[in-house]
């Protein structure tokens, strides 16, 4: 049987959503079922929490090292969150893409803008919306993790986050998580087949033309 496997460059899959819209659940399902997809690991200046593992959960660095990474262009995106710096190291992502592996990013719209500026051709961005404001609020209360004050704050932030929906390549309304996972899988399948990502396609076509 002829080997029709064509080499391709990996892609960066960004999933963004307001808190409670289902991004984390969808991400976990994708990572569990797609063997060619791995989660991007961020660098952070915050201390490791109990149970967190260096290089698996985060790359833990001090402030001077983080500043040097920013100055040296070593980060695809970075942000200050609750007094700690977080950023995505460029080198591990680039190595994955070069070997044809895809990388999943769990970042907000500001991080997505930075990644787009750094690597637009590799980026596939998906924004996940809740089916309604009422359902988003219900999900936040159902988690029973936050106080009413925190939930109100998340709802206020959600309105701002959702205003950036038009900056994304794809929009998914998450009214059913199984359907939403299937939709992201369909996006991945289509994007993996794009001509410009399939770096071995030219040689394959030449082989067809020559009859080899």
C-alpha positions as CSV (number, residue, x, y, z in Angstrom):
1,X,0.0,0.0,0.0
2,X,1.3,3.5,-0.9
3,X,2.1,5.8,2.0
4,X,0.0,8.9,1.6
5,X,0.9,10.5,4.9
6,X,1.9,14.0,4.1
7,X,4.0,16.0,6.5
8,X,2.5,19.2,7.8
9,X,3.3,22.1,10.2
10,X,1.4,22.0,13.4
11,X,-1.0,24.8,14.4
12,X,-1.8,26.8,17.5
13,X,-5.4,26.3,18.6
14,X,-6.6,29.1,20.9
15,X,-9.8,28.6,22.9
16,X,-11.2,31.7,24.7
17,X,-14.4,32.3,26.6
18,X,-15.9,34.1,29.5
19,X,-15.6,32.2,32.8
20,X,-18.4,29.6,33.0
21,X,-18.9,29.2,29.2
22,X,-17.3,25.8,29.1
23,X,-13.9,26.3,27.7
24,X,-12.1,24.2,30.3
25,X,-14.4,21.3,29.9
26,X,-14.1,21.4,26.1
27,X,-10.3,21.7,26.4
28,X,-10.0,18.7,28.6
29,X,-12.1,16.6,26.3
30,X,-10.0,17.5,23.3
31,X,-6.8,16.7,25.2
32,X,-8.1,13.4,26.3
33,X,-9.2,12.2,22.8
34,X,-6.7,13.9,20.4
35,X,-3.3,12.4,20.6
36,X,-1.7,15.0,18.4
37,X,-2.8,17.9,20.6
38,X,-0.9,19.1,23.7
39,X,-1.5,22.0,26.1
40,X,0.8,25.0,26.0
41,X,2.6,25.4,29.3
42,X,3.0,28.9,30.6
43,X,5.9,30.5,32.5
44,X,4.9,32.3,35.7
45,X,6.5,34.3,38.5
46,X,4.0,33.1,41.1
47,X,5.2,30.3,43.5
48,X,4.3,26.7,42.8
49,X,1.2,25.5,44.7
50,X,1.2,22.1,46.4
51,X,1.1,19.3,43.9
52,X,2.2,21.5,40.9
53,X,5.1,20.1,38.9
54,X,7.8,22.2,37.1
55,X,7.5,21.8,33.4
56,X,4.1,20.1,33.6
57,X,1.8,22.7,35.2
58,X,4.0,25.7,34.7
59,X,7.6,26.8,34.2
60,X,8.3,28.6,37.5
61,X,10.7,31.6,37.1
62,X,11.7,34.6,39.1
63,X,10.9,38.1,38.1
64,X,14.4,38.9,36.6
65,X,14.2,35.8,34.4
66,X,10.7,36.6,33.3
67,X,11.8,40.2,32.4
68,X,14.7,38.8,30.4
69,X,12.3,36.5,28.5
70,X,10.1,39.5,27.6
71,X,13.1,41.6,26.5
72,X,14.6,38.7,24.5
73,X,11.4,38.0,22.6
74,X,11.2,34.6,24.2
75,X,7.4,34.8,24.9
76,X,4.6,34.6,22.4
77,X,2.3,36.5,24.8
78,X,2.4,37.6,28.4
79,X,0.2,39.4,31.0
80,X,0.1,40.5,34.6
81,X,-2.6,38.7,36.5
82,X,-3.4,39.4,40.2
83,X,0.2,40.6,40.8
84,X,2.0,37.7,39.0
85,X,3.3,37.5,35.5
86,X,2.3,34.8,33.1
87,X,3.6,34.1,29.6
88,X,3.9,31.5,26.8
89,X,7.4,30.5,26.0
90,X,8.0,30.6,22.2
91,X,10.6,27.8,21.9
92,X,8.6,24.7,23.1
93,X,5.6,25.8,20.9
94,X,7.9,26.3,17.9
95,X,9.5,22.9,18.4
96,X,6.0,21.2,18.5
97,X,4.8,23.0,15.4
98,X,7.9,22.0,13.4
99,X,7.3,18.3,14.2
100,X,3.6,18.5,13.1
101,X,2.1,18.6,16.6
102,X,-0.7,21.0,17.5
103,X,-0.7,23.1,20.6
104,X,-3.8,24.2,22.6
105,X,-3.8,27.7,24.2
106,X,-6.1,28.7,27.1
107,X,-5.7,32.4,26.9
108,X,-7.9,35.5,26.8
109,X,-8.6,37.9,24.0
110,X,-5.5,40.1,24.9
111,X,-3.2,37.1,24.8
112,X,-4.8,36.0,21.5
113,X,-4.0,39.4,20.0
114,X,-0.4,39.0,21.0
115,X,-0.1,35.5,19.5
116,X,-1.8,36.7,16.3
117,X,0.8,39.4,15.9
118,X,3.7,36.9,16.6
119,X,2.4,34.0,14.5
120,X,-0.7,34.7,12.5
121,X,-0.2,31.9,10.0
122,X,-0.1,29.3,12.7
123,X,-3.0,30.6,14.7
124,X,-6.6,29.1,14.7
125,X,-8.7,31.0,17.2
126,X,-12.1,29.9,18.6
127,X,-14.3,31.9,20.9
128,X,-16.9,30.0,23.0
129,X,-20.1,31.8,23.9
130,X,-22.8,30.7,26.4
131,X,-26.3,30.2,25.0
132,X,-27.6,33.0,27.2
133,X,-26.6,35.4,30.0
134,X,-29.0,33.6,32.3
135,X,-27.3,30.2,31.6
136,X,-23.8,31.7,32.1
137,X,-24.9,33.0,35.5
138,X,-26.5,29.7,36.4
139,X,-23.3,27.8,35.6
140,X,-21.2,30.1,37.7
141,X,-23.5,29.7,40.7
142,X,-23.8,25.9,40.1
143,X,-20.0,25.5,40.5
144,X,-20.4,26.6,44.1
145,X,-16.8,27.9,44.1
146,X,-17.3,31.6,44.3
147,X,-19.2,34.1,46.5
148,X,-22.0,36.1,45.1
149,X,-19.7,39.1,44.8
150,X,-17.2,37.1,42.8
151,X,-19.9,35.8,40.5
152,X,-21.2,39.4,39.9
153,X,-17.6,40.4,39.1
154,X,-17.2,37.5,36.6
155,X,-20.5,38.4,34.9
156,X,-19.4,42.0,34.5
157,X,-16.1,40.9,33.1
158,X,-17.9,38.4,30.7
159,X,-19.7,41.3,29.0
160,X,-16.3,42.9,28.1
161,X,-14.8,39.6,27.0
162,X,-17.7,38.8,24.8
163,X,-17.4,42.1,23.0
164,X,-14.2,40.8,21.3
165,X,-16.0,37.8,19.6
166,X,-15.5,39.3,16.1
167,X,-11.7,39.1,16.5
168,X,-11.8,35.3,16.4
169,X,-11.8,32.9,13.4
170,X,-14.6,30.7,14.7
171,X,-17.5,31.2,17.1
172,X,-19.1,28.3,19.0
173,X,-22.3,28.7,21.1
174,X,-21.9,26.1,23.8
175,X,-25.5,25.0,24.6
176,X,-24.4,21.3,24.5
177,X,-20.8,20.3,25.4
178,X,-20.8,17.1,23.2
179,X,-21.8,19.1,20.2
180,X,-19.3,21.9,21.0
181,X,-16.5,19.4,21.2
182,X,-17.5,17.9,17.9
183,X,-17.5,21.4,16.3
184,X,-14.0,22.1,17.6
185,X,-12.9,18.7,16.3
186,X,-14.3,19.6,12.9
187,X,-12.4,22.9,12.9
188,X,-9.2,21.0,13.7
189,X,-9.8,18.5,10.9
190,X,-10.4,21.3,8.4
191,X,-7.4,23.4,9.5
192,X,-5.1,20.4,9.5
193,X,-6.0,19.9,5.8
194,X,-5.2,23.4,4.7
195,X,-2.8,23.5,1.8
196,X,-0.3,25.9,3.3
197,X,0.2,23.8,6.4
198,X,0.9,20.6,4.5
199,X,4.5,21.1,3.8
200,X,4.9,17.7,2.1
201,X,2.1,18.2,-0.4
202,X,4.2,19.6,-3.2
203,X,6.5,16.6,-3.2
204,X,3.5,14.3,-3.1
205,X,1.9,16.0,-6.1
206,X,5.1,15.9,-8.1
207,X,5.3,12.1,-7.4
208,X,1.7,11.7,-8.7
209,X,2.6,13.7,-11.8
210,X,5.7,11.6,-12.5
211,X,3.9,8.4,-11.9
212,X,6.1,7.4,-8.9
